[in-house]
Structures are given as C-alpha cells and as structure tokens.
C-alpha cells in the first residue's frame, strides 16, 4: 500500500472531484445524488484545508509539552487575571504588629423630644460604632555608649554596643520583614520597594541592602530546605509543577516539587 501523506491525499481528492465532474456531465448522476455528493466534497475540502494545511503549534494546553518549553506563556497571556487557587492565604498578623484600642463615650445631655436635662440619668445601654485605621510609626532607638578616660593611665575605654547595633545606622526586624513581604510575597520590584520604604521612614535603603535581606532569609531557611528535599525524595510519588514570572520583561520559570505520602492519603480516604 503506498504511503499516505499530504500531497497524495490532495491528489486523490482532486482525482475524485474530476471523476465526479465527468459523471455529472454525462448525465449519470441524478439531481439529488449530485447535490449530496457536492456537499460532501465541499466538506472534505474544508477538512483537508483545516487539518492538512494548518500547522497547530504544540503548547502546554494541547500536548505534554511543559509551559517552559513553549515560546511564550500563552496561558498567562491569553487569560490575563486568571490564577489558580494555590496555597490558602495565612491571615495571621506579623509578630511586631501592635494594636492600640481606645473607647470614647458620646454622652446624652438632653431629651430630643422635650429638652429635659438627662445628664444625671443613667443610660439604658450603648450603641458602638468602630473605625479601623493604620498609622505607620517610625521608631528610633538610640544607644549611647559611654567613653571614659582612665585617670591612672590615660587610656580611653568605650562601652560595648548591643549585637543589633553593629554599625552607625541599622534597620530593625520590622523593616526587614516588611521589605521581604513586599519583595518575596507580593513580588514587587526592588525600585518600588525602595520608594515604599522611603515614603514611610524618609530614607532610601539601597538595593544591595535589600538583596542582603533576601540572602539572610535564604540562609535561615537553608536547613529547612535541605530537610524538605530529603523528605520529598523518600516519598513514593512526587508532583512537579512550574509557574511563570516576568523579570525585566522576560519570562522566567519557578519550579516546585512536592511529595505525596501514600499512607497519609490512604488515611484521609478512609476517614471520608
């Protein structure tokens, strides 16, 4: 049997169409059959044009090809604003958040109907209304180290500074946590993070300092990451996924892996 390809199918279709034209011209095809066959030929011509001539690019949506192997992140570009559920958001507040709560009393001095003096009348109850606001507080903590001269030998002795005050100017843990939240969790650019901090404290934190905070976070989580990888590699199954992020107008890919504990899955199924 001869091989079938795009060219051979087109030639076969052309030959069938010409043969049908000859039979119709000789009067060997009835009017009803002719109309039906013409419709079928037109349908075949459309199918050949669609499936044989058009080259459909393979993407992550119509093949097993991962998103990072496609030319662009087509899923993100074609459906802007759509996001998967992902991990549930943790609504717990940061440890350095303080709540200042005040209660003011609005008193009744006179009756609205007759004007009777009610200043000495006990209230029947209270109706409360609440306003929530945020006030960013810049906290300056100074440490003055004493400097003394010895009356015996004349040597100068300086008192030690706390470990957190390793230089003339330091930024506290609250600023570090806020910077990391904007940069890592909210994925805001370095420049915009700098502007946000400058608006709050009136000083610009350099990009090098911000990136140092990221490095410190990485080192703090290094042991946890190593243990997590070891645990994932011991699981009977592992899920691997990737998500795109735009950096400097270019697509980059973040790869994530998660193991599945078979016994835990079986226990959850049994509980349901």
C-alpha positions as CSV (number, residue, x, y, z in Angstrom):
1,X,0.0,0.0,0.0
2,X,1.5,3.3,-1.0
3,X,2.3,5.8,1.8
4,X,-0.3,8.4,2.6
5,X,0.9,12.0,3.0
6,X,-0.5,15.5,2.5
7,X,0.4,15.6,-1.2
8,X,-1.1,12.1,-2.0
9,X,-4.4,13.0,-0.2
10,X,-4.7,16.2,-2.2
11,X,-4.1,14.4,-5.5
12,X,-6.6,11.7,-4.6
13,X,-9.2,14.3,-3.7
14,X,-8.6,16.2,-7.0
15,X,-9.0,12.9,-9.0
16,X,-12.3,12.1,-7.2
17,X,-13.6,15.6,-7.9
18,X,-12.7,15.4,-11.6
19,X,-14.3,11.9,-11.9
20,X,-17.5,13.2,-10.3
21,X,-17.5,16.1,-12.8
22,X,-17.3,13.7,-15.7
23,X,-20.1,11.5,-14.5
24,X,-22.3,14.5,-13.9
25,X,-21.5,15.8,-17.3
26,X,-22.5,12.5,-18.9
27,X,-25.8,12.6,-17.0
28,X,-25.0,9.5,-14.9
29,X,-25.7,11.3,-11.6
30,X,-29.2,12.2,-10.5
31,X,-30.0,15.7,-9.2
32,X,-30.5,14.6,-5.6
33,X,-27.3,12.5,-5.6
34,X,-25.4,15.3,-7.2
35,X,-26.4,17.8,-4.6
36,X,-25.5,15.4,-1.8
37,X,-22.1,14.5,-3.3
38,X,-21.2,18.2,-3.9
39,X,-21.9,18.9,-0.3
40,X,-19.7,16.0,0.8
41,X,-16.9,17.2,-1.5
42,X,-17.1,20.7,-0.1
43,X,-16.9,19.3,3.5
44,X,-13.9,17.2,2.6
45,X,-12.2,20.2,1.0
46,X,-12.7,22.2,4.2
47,X,-11.4,19.3,6.4
48,X,-8.3,19.0,4.2
49,X,-7.7,22.7,4.4
50,X,-8.0,22.7,8.2
51,X,-6.2,19.5,9.2
52,X,-3.7,19.1,6.4
53,X,-2.7,22.7,5.7
54,X,-2.8,24.3,9.1
55,X,0.1,23.7,11.5
56,X,-1.1,23.8,15.0
57,X,1.7,24.7,17.4
58,X,2.2,22.3,20.3
59,X,1.8,24.1,23.7
60,X,1.2,23.0,27.3
61,X,-2.5,23.1,26.7
62,X,-2.7,20.6,23.8
63,X,0.2,18.3,24.5
64,X,2.5,17.0,27.2
65,X,4.9,19.8,26.4
66,X,5.6,21.9,29.6
67,X,5.0,25.6,29.7
68,X,8.7,26.5,29.9
69,X,9.2,24.7,26.6
70,X,6.7,26.9,24.7
71,X,7.7,30.1,23.0
72,X,5.6,32.2,25.4
73,X,3.5,31.7,28.4
74,X,0.4,31.5,26.3
75,X,-1.9,30.5,29.1
76,X,-1.0,33.6,31.1
77,X,-1.1,36.0,28.1
78,X,-4.4,34.7,26.7
79,X,-6.2,34.7,30.1
80,X,-5.0,37.7,32.0
81,X,-6.0,38.0,35.6
82,X,-6.7,34.3,36.0
83,X,-4.9,32.5,38.8
84,X,-5.1,29.0,40.3
85,X,-6.2,28.6,43.9
86,X,-2.7,27.8,45.2
87,X,-1.9,27.6,48.9
88,X,-4.5,29.2,51.1
89,X,-3.5,32.6,52.4
90,X,-2.4,32.8,56.0
91,X,-4.3,35.7,57.6
92,X,-2.2,35.7,60.8
93,X,-0.6,39.1,61.6
94,X,3.1,39.6,61.9
95,X,4.7,39.5,65.4
96,X,5.7,43.1,65.5
97,X,2.1,44.4,64.9
98,X,0.7,46.4,67.8
99,X,-3.0,47.2,68.3
100,X,-3.9,50.5,70.0
101,X,-7.5,50.5,71.1
102,X,-9.4,53.4,72.6
103,X,-13.0,53.8,73.6
104,X,-14.7,57.3,73.7
105,X,-18.0,57.9,75.3
106,X,-20.6,60.1,73.5
107,X,-23.0,61.4,76.2
108,X,-26.7,62.3,76.0
109,X,-27.2,65.7,77.7
110,X,-30.9,66.4,76.9
111,X,-34.0,64.7,75.5
112,X,-34.5,65.2,71.8
113,X,-38.3,65.4,72.2
114,X,-38.9,67.7,75.2
115,X,-35.5,69.1,76.0
116,X,-35.4,67.5,79.5
117,X,-32.0,67.5,81.2
118,X,-30.7,63.9,81.1
119,X,-27.1,64.5,82.3
120,X,-27.8,62.8,85.7
121,X,-30.0,60.0,84.2
122,X,-28.4,56.5,83.9
123,X,-28.1,55.2,80.4
124,X,-30.2,52.2,79.3
125,X,-27.4,50.9,77.1
126,X,-24.9,51.8,74.5
127,X,-24.6,51.5,70.7
128,X,-21.0,51.1,69.4
129,X,-19.5,52.0,66.1
130,X,-15.9,51.2,65.2
131,X,-13.3,52.7,62.9
132,X,-10.1,50.8,61.9
133,X,-7.1,52.8,60.7
134,X,-3.4,52.2,60.1
135,X,-0.7,54.6,61.3
136,X,2.8,53.7,60.3
137,X,5.1,54.5,63.2
138,X,8.8,55.2,62.7
139,X,10.6,54.0,65.8
140,X,14.1,55.4,66.5
141,X,16.1,53.5,69.1
142,X,19.4,55.1,70.2
143,X,22.2,53.5,72.2
144,X,24.7,55.9,73.7
145,X,27.9,54.1,74.6
146,X,30.0,55.8,77.3
147,X,33.5,56.8,76.6
148,X,35.8,57.2,79.6
149,X,39.4,58.1,80.1
150,X,41.4,56.3,82.7
151,X,42.8,58.7,85.3
152,X,45.6,56.3,86.0
153,X,47.0,55.6,82.5
154,X,45.0,58.0,80.4
155,X,43.7,55.2,78.1
156,X,40.2,55.7,76.5
157,X,37.6,52.9,77.0
158,X,34.4,52.7,75.0
159,X,31.4,50.7,76.3
160,X,30.2,47.9,74.0
161,X,27.1,48.2,71.8
162,X,24.4,45.5,71.7
163,X,24.8,43.0,68.9
164,X,21.9,44.5,66.9
165,X,23.9,47.8,66.7
166,X,26.8,46.7,64.7
167,X,27.2,49.9,62.8
168,X,26.4,53.6,62.9
169,X,22.9,53.0,61.4
170,X,20.9,49.8,61.4
171,X,17.4,48.8,60.3
172,X,15.2,46.8,62.6
173,X,13.5,43.5,62.1
174,X,10.2,45.2,61.3
175,X,11.6,47.0,58.3
176,X,13.3,43.8,57.2
177,X,10.1,41.8,57.5
178,X,8.1,44.4,55.6
179,X,10.8,44.6,52.8
180,X,10.8,40.8,52.4
181,X,7.0,40.6,52.3
182,X,6.8,43.2,49.5
183,X,9.7,41.7,47.5
184,X,9.1,37.9,48.0
185,X,5.4,37.5,48.9
186,X,3.9,40.4,46.9
187,X,6.6,40.2,44.1
188,X,7.1,44.0,43.9
189,X,10.2,45.3,42.1
190,X,13.2,46.5,44.0
191,X,12.7,50.1,42.9
192,X,9.1,50.2,44.1
193,X,10.1,48.6,47.4
194,X,12.7,51.3,47.9
195,X,10.1,54.0,47.1
196,X,7.6,52.5,49.6
197,X,10.2,52.4,52.4
198,X,11.4,55.9,51.6
199,X,7.8,57.1,51.9
200,X,7.5,55.6,55.4
201,X,10.8,56.4,57.0
202,X,12.2,59.2,54.9
203,X,15.4,57.3,53.9
204,X,16.4,55.2,50.9
205,X,17.5,51.6,51.5
206,X,20.0,50.5,48.8
207,X,19.3,47.6,46.5
208,X,22.4,45.9,47.9
209,X,20.9,46.0,51.5
210,X,17.5,44.7,50.3
211,X,19.2,41.8,48.5
212,X,21.2,41.1,51.6
213,X,18.0,40.6,53.5
214,X,16.9,38.1,50.8
215,X,20.2,36.3,51.3
216,X,19.8,36.2,55.0
217,X,16.4,34.7,54.6
218,X,17.8,32.1,52.3
219,X,20.5,31.1,54.8
220,X,18.0,31.0,57.6
221,X,15.8,28.6,55.6
222,X,18.7,26.5,54.2
223,X,18.5,23.7,56.8
224,X,14.7,23.5,56.4
225,X,15.0,23.4,52.6
226,X,17.6,20.6,52.8
227,X,15.4,18.5,55.1
228,X,12.3,19.2,52.9
229,X,14.2,17.9,49.8
230,X,15.3,14.8,51.6
231,X,11.8,14.1,52.7
232,X,10.3,14.6,49.2
233,X,12.9,12.2,47.7
234,X,11.7,9.5,50.1
235,X,8.1,9.7,49.1
236,X,6.5,7.1,46.8
237,X,5.3,9.8,44.4
238,X,6.3,13.4,43.6
239,X,4.4,16.2,41.9
240,X,6.4,18.7,39.8
241,X,5.0,21.9,38.6
242,X,6.1,25.3,37.2
243,X,4.8,28.8,37.1
244,X,6.0,31.8,35.1
245,X,7.1,35.2,36.4
246,X,8.1,38.3,34.3
247,X,11.5,39.7,35.3
248,X,13.0,42.6,33.3
249,X,10.3,42.0,30.5
250,X,11.5,38.4,30.1
251,X,9.7,35.1,31.1
252,X,11.4,33.2,33.9
253,X,10.2,29.9,35.5
254,X,9.8,28.9,39.1
255,X,9.8,25.1,39.5
256,X,8.2,23.5,42.5
257,X,8.2,19.9,43.8
258,X,6.0,18.2,46.4
259,X,6.0,14.6,47.6
260,X,2.9,12.6,48.4
261,X,2.7,10.4,51.5
262,X,0.9,7.3,50.4
263,X,-0.1,6.3,53.9
264,X,-1.5,9.8,54.7
265,X,-3.6,9.7,51.5
266,X,-4.9,6.3,52.4
267,X,-5.8,7.5,55.9
268,X,-7.6,10.6,54.6
269,X,-9.6,8.4,52.1
270,X,-10.5,6.0,55.0
271,X,-11.7,8.9,57.1
272,X,-14.1,10.1,54.4
